[in-house]
Every structure is written in structure tokens, then in C-alpha cells.
Amino acid sequence: METQIQSVIKSVYGVNKAVALREAKEAFKKGRLFALPDTIDKRIVLPFKHQIWTKRSTPNSEEIVLITPQGNKIVVVAHREGIFTNNPDRIEQAYKEGLIDCAGRVYQEESKNLLNGKATTGGEVRVLTYGDLLNTRLEDLKEGAYIIILDFDVAKATKSGFQYIDELSENPLFISRVGHPEIAQGYLADLKGNRVYGNFHHFNKERSDRKLSSFLFLDEDEGIGIKGYTSLSECTQFFGEAPEVSSPNLENIIGIKE
């Protein structure tokens, strides 16, 4: 009897982000834990009735406000690795230290390391400016971790809330969150029937002297869209895919036909 190995999309839910992330890393260690670009990529090719659409998601992506050694304030969108992404131990540390505006503190050494291509896990991260992203092939970002750096004022100037689909196609924060202009185009094409979609941030409220990070959030169906300030203490749902062994059903084995 032949068995087949297929990649299956599943979700891991938890009321504690650190615990849920640890369980998700174990569940998807032979596959992939989805960052926001991976989740959106799957939504583009899967039907609206699939759970990747019908369930809320906390992707393995985060949005970080940092101040560079030169004193410039920036927004870093991190996919697959960063400060808290892929690092449940670092999330637990943030719980112990206390959250600020529901976000975790980021320390100067962590900030410096990340901008130099090193995540808190020790993993390597590709560092891109937004201009670099526009000139990078999507195929080159399918594997590995990467961050996109935006000037804080550029991110702050983008509209927070529901907006017309056509406006989002040129929105640097939205494009950075979903991971690439091609992903943005494909996703927005799926959403055309809605006319509007949400892209929320709180940069107008950000304290100028604080370095903070929060996971991104993707709502179910069209919902509220993407939110950049989900609390580190909120319940969470990680998506990913892993290989699963399946066997032919009995009818196929013995040749029964209706």
C-alpha cells in the first residue's frame, strides 16, 4: 500500500503568545511557520472558504519602532525573524519586564544587531530599505528572514483605517507588511469586490523616545484587514504548513466503485 506525503496547512491557537509560538515552531519544524507574506500568498491561491481566510491570524511578522544610532526614527517590518518573531523566550522576557502600550521593549543592542542583519535568535536577516524591496525579485524573498526599513515619517503619513483598494496599491506600509509589491497586487486583486480594506497603525500615538515592537495581525475574511499594534498579551493563532503522511482509502485499495 503506497502512502503519500502532502503539505497540510494547520493553525495553532493559544491565549499566550509565547506558549503558542513555541507550539507552532514544533508543529511546523519540518515545514514552514507563516509570516504575513506567506499567509497572504496562500490566500491568493486558496478559496475564500479555506481556513486561511476564515480564521484570524497572528503571522510570524512584527512591526518595530526604532531609533538609529544617528538619531533617526524608523519603522522596521520584520518577517520570519526579528525581535519577538520566532523567539518565544524573548516574548516571555517582555512579559516579565512589563509591556508598554501593549508592546514589548526593544533594547539598543538588539536594535543595532537587527539593523546589521542579526535577529534575537541569532538567525541571519536580510536588511532592505523600501527602495531595495521595490527592486528585489519576489523569488529571492521566498526563503529566509528579511526586514524592510521605512522612515518613521513616511509610515506615519500613510492613512490608518479603511481605505480604497487602489490607494493601498501604492501604500509603502501596506506593501512592506505583505512583503512585496507583487504580493500586494495579487491580494488586492482578490479584494477588488470590496472597494475598501483596512490597514491600521498607531504611529500618530507613538512616543518619540520609545523603541517598541508588536506582532502584526490579519483579520478573518475581509474583516478589518491588517493591524500593526496587536498586544503581546492577546490570544493568538499561528498558521503554517507541514508534511503529513496519508494512505489511500479502502475503496481505492480494493477497487470498490459506487
C-alpha positions as CSV (number, residue, x, y, z in Angstrom):
1,M,0.0,0.0,0.0
2,E,1.5,3.3,-1.1
3,T,1.5,6.2,1.3
4,Q,1.6,9.8,0.1
5,I,3.2,12.8,1.7
6,Q,1.4,16.1,1.3
7,S,1.8,19.6,2.7
8,V,-1.1,20.5,5.0
9,I,-2.0,23.9,6.3
10,K,-2.9,24.0,10.0
11,S,-3.2,26.5,12.8
12,V,-2.0,26.7,16.4
13,Y,-4.1,28.7,18.8
14,G,-3.2,29.9,22.3
15,V,-4.1,32.6,24.8
16,N,-0.4,33.2,25.5
17,K,1.8,34.2,22.5
18,A,5.0,32.7,23.9
19,V,3.4,29.3,24.5
20,A,1.6,29.3,21.2
21,L,4.7,30.3,19.2
22,R,6.7,27.6,20.9
23,E,4.0,25.0,20.0
24,A,3.8,26.4,16.4
25,K,7.5,26.1,15.9
26,E,7.4,22.5,17.0
27,A,4.3,21.8,14.9
28,F,5.8,23.3,11.7
29,K,9.5,22.4,12.3
30,K,9.5,20.2,9.2
31,G,7.5,22.7,7.2
32,R,7.0,26.4,7.5
33,L,5.6,28.8,10.1
34,F,3.8,31.5,8.1
35,A,4.9,35.1,8.2
36,L,2.4,37.6,6.8
37,P,3.8,37.3,3.2
38,D,3.4,33.6,3.4
39,T,-0.2,33.9,4.7
40,I,-1.2,36.4,2.0
41,D,0.5,34.2,-0.6
42,K,-1.7,31.3,0.4
43,R,-4.9,33.4,0.5
44,I,-4.2,34.5,-3.1
45,V,-4.3,30.9,-4.4
46,L,-6.9,29.3,-2.0
47,P,-10.7,29.7,-2.0
48,F,-12.4,32.1,0.4
49,K,-13.9,29.1,2.3
50,H,-10.5,27.9,3.3
51,Q,-9.5,28.4,7.0
52,I,-6.6,30.7,5.9
53,W,-9.4,33.1,5.0
54,T,-12.0,32.3,7.6
55,K,-9.7,32.5,10.7
56,R,-7.8,35.4,12.2
57,S,-4.1,35.1,12.1
58,T,-1.1,36.3,14.1
59,P,1.6,35.9,11.5
60,N,5.3,35.4,12.3
61,S,5.9,39.1,11.5
62,E,6.3,42.1,13.6
63,E,6.4,45.9,13.3
64,I,9.2,47.7,15.3
65,V,9.8,51.3,16.0
66,L,13.5,52.0,16.4
67,I,15.8,54.9,16.8
68,T,19.1,54.5,14.9
69,P,22.5,55.4,16.4
70,Q,22.3,58.6,14.3
71,G,19.1,59.5,16.0
72,N,16.7,58.8,13.1
73,K,13.4,57.3,13.9
74,I,12.4,54.3,11.7
75,V,9.8,51.6,11.3
76,V,11.1,48.1,10.7
77,V,8.7,45.5,9.3
78,A,10.3,42.1,10.1
79,H,9.3,38.8,8.5
80,R,10.2,35.3,9.9
81,E,12.9,36.7,12.3
82,G,13.3,39.9,14.3
83,I,13.0,40.8,18.0
84,F,9.9,38.7,19.0
85,T,9.2,36.8,15.8
86,N,10.4,33.2,16.1
87,N,11.6,33.8,19.6
88,P,9.1,32.7,22.4
89,D,11.8,33.2,25.1
90,R,12.1,36.8,24.2
91,I,8.3,37.2,24.4
92,E,8.4,35.8,27.9
93,Q,11.1,38.2,28.9
94,A,8.9,41.0,27.7
95,Y,6.1,39.8,29.9
96,K,8.3,39.8,32.9
97,E,9.6,43.3,32.2
98,G,6.1,44.7,31.6
99,L,4.6,45.8,28.3
100,I,4.3,49.5,27.2
101,D,1.1,50.3,25.3
102,C,0.7,46.6,24.9
103,A,4.1,46.3,23.1
104,G,7.4,44.9,24.1
105,R,10.5,47.0,24.7
106,V,13.5,46.7,22.4
107,Y,17.0,47.3,23.6
108,Q,19.7,49.3,21.9
109,E,21.9,46.2,21.4
110,E,19.0,44.3,19.8
111,S,18.2,47.2,17.6
112,K,21.8,47.5,16.5
113,N,22.1,43.8,15.8
114,L,18.8,43.7,13.8
115,L,19.9,46.6,11.6
116,N,23.1,44.7,11.0
117,G,21.3,41.6,10.0
118,K,21.1,39.6,13.2
119,A,17.9,38.6,14.9
120,T,17.5,37.9,18.7
121,T,17.5,34.2,17.9
122,G,21.0,34.6,16.4
123,G,19.5,33.9,13.0
124,E,20.5,35.9,9.9
125,V,18.2,38.6,8.5
126,R,18.3,40.2,5.1
127,V,18.1,44.0,5.5
128,L,16.2,46.0,2.9
129,T,15.2,49.6,2.6
130,Y,11.8,50.2,1.0
131,G,13.6,51.2,-2.2
132,D,15.6,47.9,-2.1
133,L,12.3,46.0,-1.7
134,L,10.9,47.6,-4.9
135,N,14.0,46.4,-6.8
136,T,14.2,42.9,-5.3
137,R,12.6,39.9,-7.0
138,L,9.9,38.1,-5.1
139,E,11.5,34.8,-5.7
140,D,14.5,36.0,-3.7
141,L,12.4,36.5,-0.6
142,K,10.5,33.2,-0.6
143,E,13.0,31.7,1.8
144,G,14.8,33.2,4.8
145,A,14.1,36.2,7.1
146,Y,14.1,39.8,6.0
147,I,13.3,43.2,7.3
148,I,12.1,46.3,5.5
149,I,13.1,49.7,6.8
150,L,10.8,52.7,6.4
151,D,11.4,56.3,7.6
152,F,9.1,56.9,10.5
153,D,7.5,60.0,9.0
154,V,6.8,58.0,5.8
155,A,5.0,55.3,7.7
156,K,3.2,57.9,9.9
157,A,2.0,59.7,6.8
158,T,0.1,56.7,5.5
159,K,-3.6,56.6,6.3
160,S,-4.6,54.4,9.2
161,G,-8.0,52.8,8.8
162,F,-10.2,51.6,5.9
163,Q,-9.1,52.9,2.5
164,Y,-9.8,52.3,-1.2
165,I,-8.1,49.3,-2.7
166,D,-6.4,51.4,-5.4
167,E,-4.8,53.6,-2.7
168,L,-3.3,50.6,-1.0
169,S,-1.5,49.5,-4.1
170,E,0.8,52.5,-3.7
171,N,1.0,52.4,0.2
172,P,4.6,51.7,1.4
173,L,3.5,50.5,4.8
174,F,0.9,48.1,3.3
175,I,3.4,46.8,0.7
176,S,6.1,46.3,3.4
177,R,3.6,44.4,5.7
178,V,2.5,42.0,3.0
179,G,6.2,41.6,2.0
180,H,6.5,42.6,-1.7
181,P,4.7,44.7,-4.4
182,E,3.7,41.5,-6.3
183,I,2.1,40.0,-3.2
184,A,0.2,43.3,-2.7
185,Q,-1.0,43.3,-6.3
186,G,-2.2,39.7,-6.2
187,Y,-4.0,40.2,-2.8
188,L,-5.7,43.4,-3.8
189,A,-6.9,41.8,-7.0
190,D,-8.7,39.3,-4.8
191,L,-10.2,42.0,-2.7
192,K,-11.4,44.2,-5.6
193,G,-15.1,43.4,-4.9
194,N,-14.9,45.1,-1.5
195,R,-13.6,48.5,-2.7
196,V,-12.1,49.2,0.7
197,Y,-9.7,47.3,3.0
198,G,-8.2,48.1,6.4
199,N,-4.6,49.0,7.1
200,F,-4.3,50.2,10.7
201,H,-1.3,51.7,12.6
202,H,-0.8,53.8,15.7
203,F,2.2,55.9,14.7
204,N,0.4,59.1,15.4
205,K,0.3,58.0,19.1
206,E,3.9,56.6,19.3
207,R,6.0,58.1,22.0
208,S,9.1,59.6,20.4
209,D,11.6,58.2,22.9
210,R,10.4,54.5,23.0
211,K,11.7,51.6,21.0
212,L,8.8,49.1,20.8
213,S,7.6,46.1,18.9
214,S,4.3,44.3,18.2
215,F,3.2,41.4,16.1
216,L,1.1,42.1,13.0
217,F,-2.5,40.9,12.9
218,L,-4.5,39.7,9.9
219,D,-8.3,39.6,10.3
220,E,-10.6,36.8,9.1
221,D,-12.1,37.1,5.6
222,E,-12.0,40.8,4.5
223,G,-12.7,41.9,8.1
224,I,-10.8,44.9,9.4
225,G,-7.7,43.9,7.4
226,I,-4.2,44.3,8.8
227,K,-3.4,45.8,12.2
228,G,0.1,46.7,13.4
229,Y,-0.5,47.0,17.1
230,T,-1.8,43.7,18.4
231,S,-0.9,43.3,22.0
232,L,1.8,40.8,23.0
233,S,-0.6,39.7,25.7
234,E,-3.6,39.0,23.3
235,C,-4.6,35.5,22.3
236,T,-3.1,34.4,19.1
237,Q,-3.3,32.0,16.2
238,F,-0.3,31.0,14.1
239,F,-0.7,29.4,10.7
240,G,1.8,27.1,8.9
241,E,2.2,24.0,6.8
242,A,3.9,20.7,7.5
243,P,4.2,17.4,5.6
244,E,1.6,14.8,6.5
245,V,1.5,11.2,5.5
246,S,-1.7,9.9,4.1
247,S,-2.8,6.4,3.0
248,P,-5.2,5.6,0.2
249,N,-8.7,5.0,1.4
250,L,-10.2,1.4,1.5
251,E,-12.2,1.9,-1.7
252,N,-9.1,2.8,-3.6
253,I,-7.1,-0.1,-2.2
254,I,-9.6,-2.9,-3.1
255,G,-11.1,-1.2,-6.1
256,I,-14.7,-0.6,-4.9
257,K,-16.7,1.7,-7.1
258,E,-20.1,3.1,-6.4
